[in-house]
Amino acid sequence: MSPRAAILLIVCGALGFWLDREEERGTFDRVNSATLRWLQANSGPPRKDASVILAEIKDPDLSEGAKTFDTWPLGCLDYALIAEGLARHRPAGLAIEPVMAWPAAGPLELASLAERLTLIPRTTLAATLQKDGAAPDGDSDLAGFARLTRVEGDASALPSFGGVLTTPTPDTRGSRPLGFSSIDLGESEAVHGATIFLPLLARRGTTIVPSLLLQSLISWKSAPPEKVVVRLGQEITVDDLHIPIDHRGRLAVYTGVLAVVPRLEAGSLLLEATPDVQKLAGRAAPDAILKKLSTSLVVLGETHSAARHLALGSGRSLTSPEVLAQAIARIQTGWHVHELPRPWQFALWALAALTGLALLHSTRSRILFVWFLGLLALVITALLTFQTNLTWLPLAQPMALLSAACLVALLLTRPAAAPATPAAA
């Protein structure tokens, strides 16, 4: 290997290591988000808007004068008041992420919550499952869970559970369906870089039940559970919704660029009768968002700094309700963006370095021409892969490597020797 080739490979290798490290730190998040927005804007007709609203509870992060609730954590009656405030605007559906279970709550408090929840017909409540535990006779602990029977494929890879850990009381639940929000808290989601894999199905023996995310969409579409079709490794069909899943029944949610989900501070719904106080607190719910409630699926949950956060590879994090709202938005719009697998990205990086290696003995004009052609090819490739199957190819790293390789080749190129002067006669 010539010294020039060694220098080029060392520069490209060091730059590739630095680019990979900075990618994990989120250094290129702004560039990636801008590129993704450009790809979305130039990839055919625009998709329909999402019909989801995040009603967030973040009282612990507010100043004392802006807080709505007197005690924390919130109790049964607090959620009853929030449900009553939401019911005034007749939301198309409601998914409550916290488990509505309070061992110390009295029957009158639970009855008050149940009465308010009846005002929102398509409400889905959460329950948590545990891997251990014996199933009672007749699966009586699964009352409220829909049984999905139209399942195609090998269900043995689905997450399994033994029993129900926490669930609303029968009086609170009434006829409202349940969906699991976690199986042994902390083991519900898998994160790879900026992609979150959310389990939509769980099994106990031959019984398959839906997650809170899936059940909320079933309720929102008023789809009978027996008409929900599950094709493991392909998709789940709920009415006109097609939800892509892997063989383990998981939905991949890419968070490199977030869907636009309107947010509503849940406490502001309790202040609608006192607009002056609401205005002073600076927490008035925007009219545009309130008008959308009647056609939207609402996700209610805690998003304050002390709530459970899911750490992402770039140093960012999202709370469980935020992840739930993002997943619903992707399903409703059909924007199931996924990142090009890392081995393919590394292959592009290597190709960029090899391009510089091949140009070491070229002219400077040729190097500049190949550099421009390579950048154009990367942009076209990114656009075509995104248009074809919404595969996202991050461009910052291969473009930087190609530019560095061409620059090093340009600096190491020896100028052409001047033609020999004929000797004087």
Buried (B, 14 or more C-beta within 10 A) or exposed (E): EEEBBEBBBEBBEEBBEEBBEBBEEBBBBEBBEEBBEBBBEEBEEEEEEBBBBBBBBBBBEBEEEBBBBEEEEBBBBBBBBBBBBBBEBEBBBBBBBBBBBBEEBEEEBBBBBBEBBBBBBBBBBBBBBBBEBEBEEEBEBBEBBBEBEBBEBEBEBBBBBBBBBBBBBEEBBBEBBBBBBBBBBEEBBEBEBBBBBBBBBBBBEEBBBBBBBBBBBBBBBEBEBEEBBBBBBBBBBBBEBBBBBEBBBBBBBBBBBBBEBBBBBBBBBBBBEEEEEBEEBEBBBEEEBBEBBEEBBBBBBBBBEEBBBBEBBBEBBBBBBBBBBBBBBBBBBBBBBBBBEEEEBBEBBBBBBBBBBEBBEBEBEEBBEBBEEBBEEBBEBBBEBBEEEBBBBBBBBBBBBBBBBBBBBBEBBEEEEEEEEEEEE
